[in-house]
Amino acid sequence: MQANIETFIGCDASFEEAQTVLFGAPFDSTTSFRPGTRFASKAIRGDSFGLETYSPYQDKDLTEIAVFDAGDLELSFGRVDLALAGIKAHTADILAADKRPFMIGGEHLVTLGAFDAVLEKYPDVHVIQLDAHTDLRQDYLGAELSHATVLRRIWDRVGDGRIFQFGIRSGERAEFQFAQEHTHLQKFNFDGLAEVVAQLKGKPVYLTLDLDVLDPSAFPGTGTPEAGGVSFETLLAGLLTISELTIVGVDVNELSPQYDLSGASTALACKIIRELLLAIH
């Protein structure tokens, strides 16, 4: 007999042979509206077995690539600094083995921990964010570490010209004004994404996907749903375009499975993760 270890479907390669290491960051302590993203990675692993390993969109199969599922991190819920440090250390271990980290959140703040490790290895890394929200506040209710500030903290580290935001349709006026001077922000859709991809060819890129970029009619299972989002088909096309780049780190975040008891949102998240894993290999 063997130990019963649940992985994302098809992601059962050994660490040594894997090109990509999948792991969960079940943390949602700064969620400002509806919490619950800490349950996403567990729900995604279980529901992934409702998928096939084969993608008819790409004519690729998860059994043909090598992905190691490292399971979920055990993170402090009372100390944001400790949670981010744990995520950074785990990501750094993956990068030290010359493998690509692929993190499942969790709220969007978890990105900062993984990104800090990626930035140390790839100091010229650029960021593509697909999201409903700007996430560019200087602070949220006095806290500078929040899912509402995560891209601002990344900007603190990389400065102008390195952050590209798409699908954005919510934020304070000050955030949009900040973006006009300091980031590339495309409101409402993915227009111009192909041009950005052409611009970033040959450069290391970190991809952060907040699933609330999707319209709530397709993806209601999230903590801060925003009407006017993109469709699954549009998101998939965008991800396939981005996959032409040198992707050195990925995260998918902000599924709150308990807000969609039908399971459709979790199923959609599973499918997006399958397609992303296949696209970047």
TIPAVO-996520 format. One record per residue: residue number from 1; residue in three letters; x, y, z of N, C-alpha, C, O in turn. Coordinates in steps of 0.1 Angstrom, whole numbers, m for minus. Example, Ala and Ser with C-alpha at 12.3 -4.5 7.8 and 13.67 -1.06 7.14 Angstrom:
BEGIN
(1 ALA (132 m57 78) (123 m45 78) (132 m33 78) (142 m33 85));
(2 SER (128 m22 71) (137 m11 71) (129 0 79) (134 11 80));
END
This chain:
BEGIN
(1 MET (8 m12 0) (0 0 0) (9 12 0) (20 12 5));
(2 GLN (3 23 m5) (10 36 m5) (2 46 2) (m10 45 4));
(3 ALA (9 57 7) (2 67 15) (m8 74 6) (m6 76 m6));
(4 ASN (m19 78 11) (m30 85 4) (m26 100 4) (m30 107 14));
(5 ILE (m20 105 m6) (m16 119 m7) (m23 125 m19) (m22 121 m30));
(6 GLU (m32 135 m16) (m40 141 m26) (m32 152 m33) (m27 161 m27));
(7 THR (m31 152 m46) (m24 162 m54) (m34 167 m64) (m45 162 m66));
(8 PHE (m31 179 m70) (m38 183 m82) (m37 172 m93) (m26 167 m95));
(9 ILE (m48 170 m100) (m47 158 m109) (m36 159 m119) (m33 170 m125));
(10 GLY (m29 148 m120) (m17 147 m130) (m4 153 m125) (6 153 m132));
(11 CYS (m4 159 m113) (7 166 m108) (14 158 m97) (16 162 m86));
(12 ASP (18 146 m101) (24 136 m92) (38 132 m95) (43 122 m92));
(13 ALA (45 141 m103) (59 139 m105) (67 140 m92) (63 146 m83));
(14 SER (79 135 m92) (88 137 m81) (94 151 m81) (94 158 m92));
(15 PHE (98 156 m70) (104 170 m70) (116 170 m79) (118 180 m86));
(16 GLU (124 160 m79) (136 160 m87) (134 161 m102) (141 168 m109));
(17 GLU (123 154 m107) (121 155 m121) (112 166 m125) (111 169 m137));
(18 ALA (106 173 m116) (96 183 m119) (102 196 m125) (113 200 m121));
(19 GLN (95 202 m134) (99 215 m139) (92 226 m132) (98 237 m130));
(20 THR (80 223 m127) (72 233 m119) (68 226 m106) (65 214 m106));
(21 VAL (68 234 m96) (64 230 m82) (51 238 m78) (51 250 m77));
(22 LEU (40 230 m77) (27 236 m73) (26 236 m57) (30 226 m51));
(23 PHE (21 246 m51) (19 246 m37) (8 256 m33) (6 266 m40));
(24 GLY (2 253 m22) (m9 262 m17) (m5 271 m6) (4 267 2));
(25 ALA (m10 283 m6) (m8 293 4) (m21 297 10) (m27 307 7));
(26 PRO (m27 289 20) (m40 291 25) (m41 302 35) (m41 300 47));
(27 PHE (m41 315 31) (m40 326 40) (m50 337 35) (m51 340 23));
(28 ASP (m58 342 44) (m68 353 40) (m70 362 52) (m81 367 54));
(29 SER (m60 365 60) (m61 374 72) (m64 388 69) (m68 395 78));
(30 THR (m61 393 57) (m63 408 54) (m75 410 45) (m77 421 40));
(31 THR (m82 399 42) (m94 400 33) (m103 411 38) (m107 411 50));
(32 SER (m107 421 30) (m114 432 34) (m130 431 33) (m137 439 39));
(33 PHE (m135 421 26) (m149 419 25) (m153 405 29) (m157 404 41));
(34 ARG (m153 395 21) (m157 382 25) (m145 372 25) (m140 370 15));
(35 PRO (m142 367 37) (m131 358 38) (m134 344 33) (m146 341 30));
(36 GLY (m124 336 31) (m126 322 27) (m116 317 17) (m117 305 14));
(37 THR (m107 325 13) (m97 320 3) (m88 310 9) (m81 303 1));
(38 ARG (m87 309 22) (m78 299 28) (m82 285 25) (m74 276 26));
(39 PHE (m95 283 20) (m100 270 17) (m98 266 2) (m102 255 m2));
(40 ALA (m92 276 m6) (m92 274 m20) (m84 262 m25) (m88 254 m32));
(41 SER (m71 261 m20) (m62 251 m25) (m67 237 m22) (m65 228 m30));
(42 LYS (m72 235 m10) (m78 222 m7) (m89 218 m16) (m90 207 m21));
(43 ALA (m98 228 m18) (m110 225 m27) (m106 223 m41) (m111 214 m48));
(44 ILE (m96 230 m46) (m91 229 m59) (m85 215 m61) (m87 208 m72));
(45 ARG (m77 210 m52) (m71 197 m53) (m82 186 m54) (m81 177 m63));
(46 GLY (m92 187 m45) (m102 177 m46) (m110 177 m58) (m113 167 m64));
(47 ASP (m114 189 m62) (m123 190 m74) (m116 188 m87) (m122 186 m98));
(48 SER (m102 189 m87) (m95 187 m99) (m97 174 m106) (m95 172 m118));
(49 PHE (m101 164 m97) (m103 151 m103) (m117 149 m110) (m120 139 m115));
(50 GLY (m124 161 m111) (m135 161 m120) (m131 165 m134) (m139 165 m144));
(51 LEU (m118 169 m136) (m112 172 m149) (m106 160 m155) (m102 150 m149));
(52 GLU (m104 161 m168) (m95 152 m175) (m81 159 m175) (m79 171 m174));
(53 THR (m70 150 m176) (m57 156 m176) (m54 162 m190) (m45 170 m192));
(54 TYR (m62 158 m200) (m60 163 m214) (m68 176 m216) (m79 177 m212));
(55 SER (m61 185 m223) (m67 198 m227) (m70 198 m242) (m61 197 m250));
(56 PRO (m83 198 m246) (m86 199 m260) (m83 213 m266) (m82 215 m278));
(57 TYR (m81 223 m257) (m78 236 m261) (m64 237 m267) (m61 244 m276));
(58 GLN (m55 229 m261) (m41 230 m264) (m35 217 m270) (m24 217 m274));
(59 ASP (m43 206 m270) (m39 193 m274) (m26 189 m266) (m16 184 m272));
(60 LYS (m27 191 m253) (m16 187 m244) (m22 180 m232) (m34 181 m230));
(61 ASP (m14 172 m225) (m19 164 m214) (m10 166 m202) (3 166 m203));
(62 LEU (m16 167 m190) (m8 168 m178) (2 157 m175) (12 158 m169));
(63 THR (m2 145 m181) (7 133 m179) (20 135 m188) (29 127 m186));
(64 GLU (20 144 m196) (32 146 m205) (42 156 m200) (52 158 m205));
(65 ILE (38 163 m189) (47 173 m183) (50 168 m168) (44 159 m163));
(66 ALA (60 174 m162) (64 170 m149) (61 182 m139) (68 192 m139));
(67 VAL (51 179 m131) (47 189 m120) (47 182 m107) (41 171 m106));
(68 PHE (53 188 m97) (53 182 m83) (44 191 m75) (45 203 m74));
(69 ASP (34 185 m68) (25 192 m59) (31 190 m45) (31 179 m39));
(70 ALA (35 202 m40) (41 201 m26) (31 203 m15) (35 203 m3));
(71 GLY (18 204 m18) (9 205 m8) (7 219 m3) (12 229 m9));
(72 ASP (1 221 9) (m2 234 14) (8 238 25) (13 230 32));
(73 LEU (12 251 25) (20 256 36) (12 258 48) (0 260 47));
(74 GLU (18 257 60) (12 260 72) (16 274 76) (28 276 80));
(75 LEU (7 283 76) (10 297 77) (3 303 89) (m8 299 93));
(76 SER (10 313 95) (4 320 106) (m7 329 102) (m6 337 92));
(77 PHE (m19 328 108) (m30 336 105) (m30 349 113) (m37 359 109));
(78 GLY (m23 350 124) (m22 362 132) (m11 371 129) (m11 383 133));
(79 ARG (m1 367 121) (11 375 118) (13 375 103) (18 365 97));
(80 VAL (9 386 97) (11 387 82) (26 386 79) (29 379 69));
(81 ASP (35 392 87) (49 391 83) (54 377 83) (62 373 75));
(82 LEU (50 369 93) (54 355 94) (49 347 82) (56 338 76));
(83 ALA (36 349 78) (30 342 67) (38 346 54) (42 336 46));
(84 LEU (41 358 52) (48 362 40) (63 356 40) (68 352 29));
(85 ALA (69 356 51) (82 351 52) (82 336 49) (91 331 43));
(86 GLY (72 329 54) (71 314 51) (69 312 36) (75 303 31));
(87 ILE (61 320 30) (59 318 15) (72 321 8) (75 314 m2));
(88 LYS (78 332 12) (91 336 5) (101 325 6) (108 321 m3));
(89 ALA (103 319 18) (113 309 20) (110 296 12) (119 290 6));
(90 HIS (97 293 12) (93 281 4) (96 283 m11) (101 274 m18));
(91 THR (92 295 m16) (94 298 m30) (109 299 m33) (113 294 m44));
(92 ALA (117 304 m24) (132 305 m26) (138 291 m27) (147 288 m35));
(93 ASP (133 281 m20) (138 267 m21) (135 262 m34) (143 254 m40));
(94 ILE (123 264 m40) (119 260 m53) (128 266 m63) (133 259 m72));
(95 LEU (131 279 m62) (139 286 m72) (154 281 m71) (160 280 m81));
(96 ALA (158 278 m59) (172 274 m57) (174 260 m64) (186 257 m68));
(97 ALA (164 253 m66) (165 240 m73) (162 242 m88) (161 232 m96));
(98 ASP (162 254 m93) (160 258 m107) (147 253 m112) (146 247 m123));
(99 LYS (136 254 m104) (123 250 m108) (114 263 m107) (117 272 m100));
(100 ARG (102 262 m113) (93 273 m114) (82 271 m103) (76 261 m102));
(101 PRO (81 282 m94) (70 281 m84) (57 285 m90) (55 294 m98));
(102 PHE (46 277 m86) (33 280 m91) (24 279 m78) (21 268 m73));
(103 MET (20 290 m73) (13 291 m60) (m2 293 m62) (m7 300 m71));
(104 ILE (m10 285 m54) (m24 287 m53) (m28 294 m40) (m25 289 m29));
(105 GLY (m34 306 m41) (m38 313 m29) (m51 308 m25) (m57 299 m32));
(106 GLY (m56 313 m14) (m52 324 m7) (m56 337 m13) (m60 338 m25));
(107 GLU (m56 347 m4) (m59 361 m8) (m47 366 m16) (m36 360 m17));
(108 HIS (m49 378 m23) (m39 383 m32) (m26 387 m25) (m15 388 m32));
(109 LEU (m26 390 m12) (m14 394 m6) (m3 383 m6) (9 386 m5));
(110 VAL (m7 371 m7) (3 360 m7) (13 362 m19) (24 357 m18));
(111 THR (9 369 m29) (18 371 m41) (31 378 m36) (41 375 m42));
(112 LEU (30 387 m26) (42 394 m22) (53 385 m17) (64 387 m20));
(113 GLY (49 375 m10) (59 366 m4) (66 358 m16) (79 358 m16));
(114 ALA (59 353 m25) (65 346 m36) (73 355 m45) (84 352 m50));
(115 PHE (67 367 m48) (74 376 m56) (87 381 m51) (97 382 m58));
(116 ASP (88 383 m38) (101 387 m32) (112 377 m34) (123 380 m37));
(117 ALA (108 364 m34) (118 354 m37) (122 354 m51) (134 353 m55));
(118 VAL (112 355 m60) (115 356 m75) (124 368 m78) (133 367 m86));
(119 LEU (121 379 m72) (129 391 m74) (143 390 m71) (152 395 m77));
(120 GLU (146 382 m60) (160 380 m56) (168 372 m67) (179 374 m69));
(121 LYS (161 363 m73) (168 355 m83) (168 362 m97) (177 360 m104));
(122 TYR (157 369 m100) (155 376 m112) (153 391 m110) (142 395 m110));
(123 PRO (164 398 m107) (162 412 m104) (156 421 m115) (151 432 m112));
(124 ASP (156 416 m127) (149 424 m138) (135 419 m141) (130 421 m152));
(125 VAL (129 411 m132) (116 405 m135) (105 416 m137) (106 427 m131));
(126 HIS (96 413 m146) (84 422 m149) (72 414 m144) (72 402 m142));
(127 VAL (61 422 m142) (49 416 m136) (37 418 m145) (35 429 m150));
(128 ILE (30 408 m148) (17 409 m154) (6 405 m144) (6 394 m139));
(129 GLN (m4 414 m142) (m14 412 m133) (m28 412 m140) (m31 421 m148));
(130 LEU (m35 401 m139) (m49 400 m144) (m58 401 m132) (m57 392 m123));
(131 ASP (m67 411 m131) (m74 413 m119) (m86 423 m121) (m86 430 m131));
(132 ALA (m95 422 m112) (m106 432 m112) (m102 445 m105) (m107 456 m108));
(133 HIS (m92 444 m96) (m89 455 m87) (m75 460 m89) (m66 453 m93));
(134 THR (m73 473 m87) (m60 479 m89) (m50 474 m79) (m38 471 m83));
(135 ASP (m54 472 m66) (m45 467 m56) (m33 477 m54) (m22 472 m51));
(136 LEU (m35 490 m56) (m24 500 m56) (m25 509 m44) (m19 520 m44));
(137 ARG (m34 507 m34) (m35 516 m23) (m21 516 m15) (m14 506 m15));
(138 GLN (m19 528 m10) (m7 529 m1) (m9 521 12) (0 515 17));
(139 ASP (m21 522 17) (m25 514 29) (m40 511 28) (m47 518 21));
(140 TYR (m45 501 36) (m59 499 37) (m62 499 52) (m58 490 59));
(141 LEU (m70 509 56) (m73 511 71) (m60 511 79) (m60 505 90));
(142 GLY (m50 517 74) (m37 519 81) (m27 508 79) (m16 509 83));
(143 ALA (m31 497 73) (m22 485 71) (m16 486 57) (m23 486 47));
(144 GLU (m3 486 56) (4 487 44) (6 473 37) (9 472 25));
(145 LEU (3 462 45) (3 449 39) (m11 444 39) (m17 440 50));
(146 SER (m17 443 27) (m31 440 25) (m33 435 11) (m25 438 2));
(147 HIS (m43 427 9) (m46 423 m5) (m50 435 m13) (m50 434 m26));
(148 ALA (m53 446 m7) (m56 459 m15) (m44 467 m18) (m45 477 m25));
(149 THR (m32 463 m12) (m20 471 m14) (m9 463 m21) (2 468 m23));
(150 VAL (m12 450 m25) (m1 441 m29) (7 446 m41) (19 445 m41));
(151 LEU (0 452 m51) (7 457 m63) (15 470 m60) (25 472 m66));
(152 ARG (10 477 m50) (18 489 m46) (31 485 m39) (41 491 m41));
(153 ARG (30 475 m31) (42 470 m25) (52 464 m35) (64 466 m34));
(154 ILE (47 458 m45) (56 453 m56) (62 465 m63) (73 464 m67));
(155 TRP (54 475 m66) (59 487 m72) (70 493 m64) (80 498 m69));
(156 ASP (69 493 m50) (79 498 m42) (92 491 m44) (103 497 m43));
(157 ARG (92 479 m49) (104 471 m51) (109 473 m65) (122 472 m66));
(158 VAL (101 474 m75) (106 474 m89) (105 488 m96) (112 490 m106));
(159 GLY (96 497 m91) (95 510 m97) (87 510 m110) (80 500 m113));
(160 ASP (89 520 m117) (81 523 m129) (85 513 m141) (96 509 m142));
(161 GLY (75 511 m150) (78 504 m162) (79 489 m161) (82 482 m171));
(162 ARG (76 483 m149) (77 469 m148) (64 462 m144) (64 449 m143));
(163 ILE (53 469 m142) (41 463 m138) (30 466 m149) (28 477 m153));
(164 PHE (23 455 m154) (13 456 m164) (0 450 m159) (0 438 m156));
(165 GLN (m10 458 m159) (m23 454 m152) (m34 454 m163) (m35 463 m171));
(166 PHE (m42 443 m163) (m52 441 m173) (m65 437 m166) (m65 430 m156));
(167 GLY (m76 442 m172) (m89 438 m167) (m94 446 m155) (m105 443 m149));
(168 ILE (m87 456 m151) (m90 464 m139) (m103 472 m141) (m105 479 m151));
(169 ARG (m111 471 m131) (m124 478 m131) (m129 483 m118) (m140 487 m116));
(170 SER (m120 483 m108) (m124 487 m95) (m111 493 m87) (m100 487 m88));
(171 GLY (m113 504 m80) (m103 509 m72) (m106 524 m69) (m115 530 m74));
(172 GLU (m98 530 m60) (m100 544 m57) (m95 552 m68) (m86 548 m76));
(173 ARG (m100 564 m70) (m95 573 m80) (m80 575 m79) (m73 576 m89));
(174 ALA (m75 577 m67) (m61 579 m65) (m53 567 m70) (m42 569 m75));
(175 GLU (m58 555 m69) (m51 544 m75) (m50 544 m90) (m39 542 m96));
(176 PHE (m61 548 m97) (m60 550 m111) (m51 561 m115) (m44 560 m125));
(177 GLN (m51 572 m107) (m42 583 m110) (m27 578 m108) (m18 582 m116));
(178 PHE (m25 571 m98) (m11 565 m96) (m7 557 m107) (5 558 m112));
(179 ALA (m16 548 m112) (m13 539 m123) (m9 547 m136) (m1 543 m143));
(180 GLN (m16 558 m138) (m13 566 m150) (1 570 m151) (7 572 m162));
(181 GLU (8 572 m139) (21 577 m139) (32 566 m137) (43 567 m141));
(182 HIS (27 554 m131) (37 545 m127) (36 531 m132) (45 523 m132));
(183 THR (24 527 m137) (22 513 m142) (15 514 m156) (11 525 m160));
(184 HIS (15 503 m162) (6 502 m174) (m7 495 m170) (m7 484 m166));
(185 LEU (m18 503 m170) (m31 498 m166) (m41 498 m177) (m43 509 m183));
(186 GLN (m46 487 m181) (m57 486 m191) (m70 483 m184) (m72 472 m178));
(187 LYS (m79 493 m184) (m92 491 m178) (m101 481 m185) (m101 482 m198));
(188 PHE (m108 473 m178) (m120 466 m182) (m117 453 m191) (m125 444 m190));
(189 ASN (m106 453 m198) (m104 442 m208) (m89 439 m209) (m80 445 m202));
(190 PHE (m85 431 m219) (m71 427 m222) (m66 434 m234) (m56 429 m240));
(191 ASP (m72 445 m239) (m67 452 m250) (m52 456 m248) (m49 461 m238));
(192 GLY (m44 453 m259) (m30 457 m258) (m21 446 m252) (m9 448 m251));
(193 LEU (m27 435 m247) (m19 425 m241) (m9 419 m251) (3 416 m247));
(194 ALA (m13 417 m263) (m3 411 m273) (9 420 m275) (20 415 m277));
(195 GLU (6 433 m275) (17 443 m277) (27 442 m265) (39 443 m266));
(196 VAL (21 441 m253) (29 440 m241) (38 427 m241) (49 427 m237));
(197 VAL (31 416 m245) (39 404 m246) (50 405 m256) (61 400 m253));
(198 ALA (48 412 m267) (59 414 m277) (70 422 m270) (82 420 m273));
(199 GLN (67 432 m262) (76 440 m255) (85 433 m245) (96 436 m243));
(200 LEU (79 423 m239) (85 416 m228) (92 403 m232) (98 396 m224));
(201 LYS (92 400 m245) (99 388 m250) (113 387 m245) (121 397 m247));
(202 GLY (117 376 m240) (131 374 m236) (134 379 m221) (145 377 m216));
(203 LYS (124 385 m215) (126 390 m201) (119 381 m191) (108 375 m195));
(204 PRO (124 380 m179) (116 371 m169) (103 378 m165) (103 390 m163));
(205 VAL (93 370 m164) (79 376 m161) (73 368 m150) (73 356 m150));
(206 TYR (67 375 m140) (59 369 m130) (45 372 m133) (41 383 m135));
(207 LEU (36 361 m133) (22 363 m136) (14 361 m124) (15 350 m117));
(208 THR (6 371 m120) (m3 369 m109) (m18 371 m114) (m21 381 m120));
(209 LEU (m25 360 m112) (m39 360 m117) (m49 360 m105) (m50 350 m98));
(210 ASP (m56 371 m104) (m67 371 m94) (m79 367 m102) (m83 374 m111));
(211 LEU (m85 356 m97) (m97 351 m105) (m109 360 m105) (m118 357 m113));
(212 ASP (m109 370 m97) (m121 379 m98) (m120 388 m110) (m129 396 m112));
(213 VAL (m109 387 m118) (m109 393 m132) (m121 388 m140) (m126 394 m149));
(214 LEU (m125 376 m137) (m137 370 m144) (m150 376 m139) (m151 381 m128));
(215 ASP (m159 377 m148) (m172 382 m145) (m179 373 m134) (m178 361 m135));
(216 PRO (m186 379 m124) (m192 371 m114) (m203 361 m120) (m206 351 m113));
(217 SER (m208 364 m131) (m218 354 m137) (m211 341 m140) (m218 331 m141));
(218 ALA (m198 342 m143) (m190 329 m145) (m183 324 m133) (m180 312 m131));
(219 PHE (m180 334 m124) (m171 331 m112) (m176 338 m100) (m170 348 m96));
(220 PRO (m187 334 m94) (m193 341 m82) (m185 337 m70) (m187 344 m60));
(221 GLY (m177 327 m70) (m171 322 m57) (m158 330 m54) (m147 324 m54));
(222 THR (m159 342 m51) (m148 351 m47) (m152 361 m37) (m164 364 m35));
(223 GLY (m143 366 m29) (m146 375 m18) (m150 389 m22) (m158 395 m14));
(224 THR (m146 394 m33) (m149 407 m38) (m154 407 m52) (m146 412 m61));
(225 PRO (m165 402 m55) (m170 401 m69) (m172 415 m75) (m178 424 m68));
(226 GLU (m169 417 m88) (m170 429 m95) (m177 427 m108) (m171 420 m117));
(227 ALA (m188 432 m111) (m195 431 m124) (m187 437 m135) (m179 446 m132));
(228 GLY (m188 431 m147) (m181 437 m158) (m168 430 m162) (m160 436 m169));
(229 GLY (m167 418 m157) (m154 411 m159) (m154 403 m172) (m163 403 m180));
(230 VAL (m142 397 m175) (m140 389 m187) (m146 376 m186) (m150 371 m175));
(231 SER (m148 369 m198) (m153 356 m198) (m142 346 m197) (m130 349 m197));
(232 PHE (m145 333 m194) (m135 322 m194) (m127 322 m207) (m115 320 m207));
(233 GLU (m134 323 m218) (m127 322 m231) (m117 333 m233) (m106 331 m238));
(234 THR (m121 345 m229) (m112 357 m230) (m100 355 m221) (m88 358 m224));
(235 LEU (m102 350 m208) (m91 348 m199) (m82 337 m205) (m70 339 m204));
(236 LEU (m87 326 m210) (m79 316 m215) (m71 321 m227) (m59 318 m227));
(237 ALA (m77 328 m236) (m69 334 m247) (m58 343 m242) (m47 342 m247));
(238 GLY (m60 351 m232) (m50 359 m226) (m39 351 m220) (m27 355 m221));
(239 LEU (m42 341 m213) (m32 332 m206) (m23 325 m217) (m11 324 m215));
(240 LEU (m29 321 m227) (m21 314 m238) (m12 324 m245) (m1 321 m249));
(241 THR (m16 337 m246) (m8 347 m251) (4 350 m242) (16 351 m246));
(242 ILE (1 351 m229) (12 354 m219) (21 342 m218) (33 345 m216));
(243 SER (17 330 m221) (26 318 m219) (37 318 m230) (46 310 m228));
(244 GLU (36 327 m240) (47 328 m249) (60 334 m243) (71 334 m248));
(245 LEU (58 340 m231) (69 347 m224) (77 337 m215) (73 326 m214));
(246 THR (88 342 m210) (96 335 m200) (90 336 m186) (93 346 m179));
(247 ILE (81 327 m183) (74 328 m170) (82 321 m159) (85 309 m160));
(248 VAL (86 329 m149) (95 324 m139) (88 322 m126) (93 317 m116));
(249 GLY (75 326 m125) (67 324 m113) (53 327 m116) (50 336 m125));
(250 VAL (43 320 m110) (29 321 m112) (22 320 m99) (25 312 m90));
(251 ASP (11 328 m98) (1 325 m87) (m13 327 m93) (m15 335 m101));
(252 VAL (m22 319 m87) (m36 320 m90) (m43 321 m76) (m41 313 m67));
(253 ASN (m51 332 m75) (m56 335 m61) (m71 339 m61) (m76 342 m72));
(254 GLU (m76 341 m49) (m89 347 m46) (m101 338 m50) (m112 344 m51));
(255 LEU (m100 325 m51) (m112 317 m50) (m116 315 m36) (m108 312 m27));
(256 SER (m129 318 m33) (m135 315 m20) (m146 304 m23) (m158 308 m26));
(257 PRO (m143 292 m22) (m153 281 m27) (m166 281 m20) (m176 277 m26));
(258 GLN (m167 286 m8) (m180 285 m1) (m190 295 m6) (m202 293 m2));
(259 TYR (m186 304 m14) (m196 314 m19) (m203 309 m32) (m211 316 m38));
(260 ASP (m199 297 m37) (m205 291 m48) (m207 276 m45) (m199 268 m49));
(261 LEU (m219 274 m39) (m221 260 m35) (m224 250 m46) (m224 238 m44));
(262 SER (m226 256 m58) (m227 247 m70) (m214 240 m74) (m214 230 m80));
(263 GLY (m203 246 m69) (m190 241 m73) (m184 246 m86) (m173 242 m90));
(264 ALA (m192 254 m93) (m188 258 m107) (m176 267 m106) (m167 266 m115));
(265 SER (m175 276 m96) (m163 285 m95) (m150 277 m93) (m140 279 m99));
(266 THR (m151 267 m84) (m140 258 m81) (m136 250 m94) (m124 249 m97));
(267 ALA (m146 245 m101) (m143 238 m113) (m136 247 m123) (m127 242 m130));
(268 LEU (m141 259 m124) (m134 269 m134) (m120 271 m130) (m111 271 m138));
(269 ALA (m118 273 m117) (m104 276 m112) (m95 264 m115) (m84 265 m119));
(270 CYS (m100 252 m113) (m92 240 m117) (m89 239 m132) (m77 236 m135));
(271 LYS (m98 243 m140) (m96 243 m154) (m85 253 m158) (m77 250 m167));
(272 ILE (m86 265 m152) (m76 275 m155) (m62 271 m151) (m53 273 m158));
(273 ILE (m61 264 m139) (m48 259 m135) (m43 249 m144) (m31 249 m147));
(274 ARG (m52 240 m148) (m47 229 m158) (m42 236 m171) (m31 233 m176));
(275 GLU (m49 246 m176) (m45 252 m188) (m32 260 m187) (m23 260 m195));
(276 LEU (m31 266 m175) (m18 274 m173) (m6 265 m171) (4 267 m177));
(277 LEU (m8 254 m164) (3 245 m162) (8 239 m176) (20 238 m179));
(278 LEU (m2 236 m184) (2 231 m198) (8 242 m207) (17 239 m214));
(279 ALA (3 254 m205) (7 265 m214) (21 269 m212) (29 272 m221));
(280 ILE (26 268 m199) (39 273 m196) (50 262 m197) (62 265 m195));
(281 HIS (46 250 m201) (56 240 m203) (58 238 m218) (66 229 m222));
END
